[in-house]
Amino acid sequence: MGRGGVYPRPLITRCKRHPKEKSLSQVKENRTRGEIRPVLAQRYADGWGVGAKRGRLQPSASPPFAATRRQVSVEKPMSQYPERLILNVGPQHPSTHGVLRVVVELEGEVVVRCTPDIGYLHRGIEKLMEARTYQQCLPLTDRIDYLAGSANNLGFVLAVEKLLGVEVPPRARYIRVIIAEMTRIASHLFWLGTHAHDLGAMTPLFYAFREREQLMDLFEAVAGGRLFPCYFRIGGLARDLPDGWTTEVREFCRTFPDKMKDYETLLTRNPIWIRRTRDVGVLTVDEVLDYGLSGPVARGSGIAWDVRRADPYCGYEEFDFVVPVGQNGDTYDRYLVRLEEMRQSCRIIEQALDRLPEGDIAVDDPTITYPKKTDVYTRIESLIQHFLLVEEGIRVPEGEVFHHTEAPKGELAFFIVSDGTSRPFRVRARTPSFVNLQVLSKLAEGRLLADLIALIGTIDIVLADVDR
Amino acid sequence: MIGPLLKGLGKTLEQMFRKPITIEYPERKREVSERFRGHPRLLRDENGRIKCVACHLCETICPSKAITVEPEGGEEMHDKHPREFIVDLARCIFCGFCQEACPKGAIMLNRKYELAQYRRDVLVYHKEKLLEE
């Protein structure tokens, strides 16, 4: 099937003809139209079904879709299963969280094999960065994981600062922590809403977005952008906080735990939610390590790996927070882990607000940060420095650097090679969604098709983050 | 088993008696914050002359190459201003770097955010349009 313009409809391969069906084309027509026609109804009545294996199911046997959890050998080639159905989930499907195409081979409703097809949202960000100065790369990093723009900014600026060997002033560091944790809450809220919505619970979506909207307004007030704040700069921040902003954030942190009780009332003990998530997509510790998973996906399986704790940056070692871990490694545990992470993020924000010092918001180095606007208007030296910094960019010493941060979806790492000029020679972004997505086919095999939707939700991917 | 479901329903019912938080958008527009990064615009000085001196800094820093400046000399000595100043709003990503880079405070982002048009060329803003914005 071509990629351009073809609507991905179910593709029927070979199948057995019912005596009442005249031709194979009729069989296909019956199945693709999505309506049970008389002949198709007859097929179901006779126990032939759509995915029933030849000779296995007798007309008197149980309905062909009753056996949901049977084990099917994945290794056998396609030709051995003439009745196997290939279904394209996506790329334009609301529950694939973007443009993910999952080619699913089905036997009945059981997923035999599932192959994610990625690349629909590839912007070539890593390549684009090579043609831009380090400052100009910042808006690009916003767009890597567009649900957590500031988290990507943070990863990139920290990597460049590590290469430059500069340390931002404490005020900038604390503000960065506040914004990064707010981003984590916003990202998790989006995940919660869409994940619950995928599984049929519509109400949490509205509640989660209600709170996410408050966070977006706070981002807008501080940086001017909602999804793409682009507030962090190499060497500090773009501007200082606006008046009254910290009070609003405090107010949010005060009310948010109560709002979380709303989500919990709707989901945590809801029997439908529990049935859809418990024991679905179980990941063992070994699997997590083998696949290199990180973030809440790894922590749901009981691995307390959090870069904020394991390799602190931005002064995270000063904050008191708990790294929540799950026990069973299933979808339900990952749900609980993310909920707890939101509470812990709230705690971190409150602590950072309490300790927020006064002072500069950027390093005082005209080769890294712009001089003050008032100086640029009045002093010739500042004007020259300003011109040089815009025209030439930040000259980063030759070398290579790796820096990892804990983005909301997992471990986000930037590897930058500098050749001494103001443009990166090579940037590599290790994005959490790309790595976490790899486990999807393993999780989905042998499960129901409906579980696939839960699994895509639980690994919390953003396709912009996968494809970059 | 049924208890948690009823509790959830109760929570939903409770919300029915609250004021809606949504805005009926095209009729009512949302107030954006003071720092909101909307469409770019050019400013005039107190004498009504364009502030821009066509130094090309905004053009240089623009990550998406949305700005084109064509300079022109004036009658007086050291007088330079843009003959043409084009911002392609279809390319603009509203990062605000031009505003940050401008040494004269001549370009800034206003608080407009609506961008839907039937034709693309409407979104290519020329000098006069940018000054009006």
Contacts between the chains, C-beta under 8 A, distances in Angstrom:
chain1	res1	chain2	res2	distance
A	132	B	63	6.1
A	135	B	61	7.0
A	135	B	97	7.2
A	136	B	61	6.9
A	136	B	63	4.0
A	136	B	97	7.5
A	137	B	63	7.8
A	138	B	63	7.9
A	138	B	95	7.7
A	139	B	63	5.1
A	139	B	64	7.8
A	139	B	93	5.7
A	139	B	95	4.5
A	139	B	97	7.6
A	140	B	63	7.1
A	203	B	8	7.5
A	203	B	11	7.9
A	203	B	12	5.5
A	210	B	21	5.9
A	213	B	21	7.7
A	217	B	33	7.2
A	220	B	32	6.7
A	220	B	33	4.8
A	220	B	35	7.3
A	220	B	36	6.0
A	221	B	33	4.3
A	221	B	34	7.7
A	221	B	35	6.5
A	222	B	35	7.2
A	223	B	35	6.8
A	224	B	33	7.4
A	224	B	35	4.1
A	224	B	36	5.3
A	224	B	37	3.8
A	224	B	96	6.1
A	224	B	109	7.3
A	225	B	37	5.6
A	225	B	94	7.0
A	225	B	95	7.8
A	225	B	96	8.0
A	228	B	93	7.6
A	228	B	95	7.5
A	230	B	95	5.4
A	230	B	96	7.5
A	238	B	96	8.0
A	238	B	100	7.2
A	239	B	35	7.6
A	242	B	33	7.9
A	242	B	34	7.2
A	242	B	35	6.7
A	262	B	11	6.0
A	265	B	4	8.0
A	265	B	7	5.5
A	265	B	8	5.8
A	265	B	11	4.8
A	266	B	8	4.5
A	266	B	11	6.1
A	266	B	12	7.7
A	267	B	8	7.9
A	269	B	3	7.9
A	269	B	4	3.8
A	269	B	7	7.7
A	270	B	4	5.2
A	270	B	5	6.3
A	270	B	8	5.9
A	271	B	1	5.3
A	271	B	4	6.6
A	271	B	5	6.8
A	272	B	5	7.6
A	370	B	100	6.7
A	370	B	101	7.9
A	373	B	105	7.4
A	376	B	103	5.2
A	377	B	103	7.5
A	377	B	104	7.9
A	377	B	105	7.4
A	383	B	103	5.9
A	386	B	101	7.9
A	386	B	103	5.8
A	387	B	55	7.8
A	387	B	57	6.9
A	387	B	103	7.1
A	390	B	57	4.8
A	390	B	60	5.8
A	390	B	61	5.3
A	390	B	101	4.8
A	391	B	57	7.4
A	391	B	60	5.8
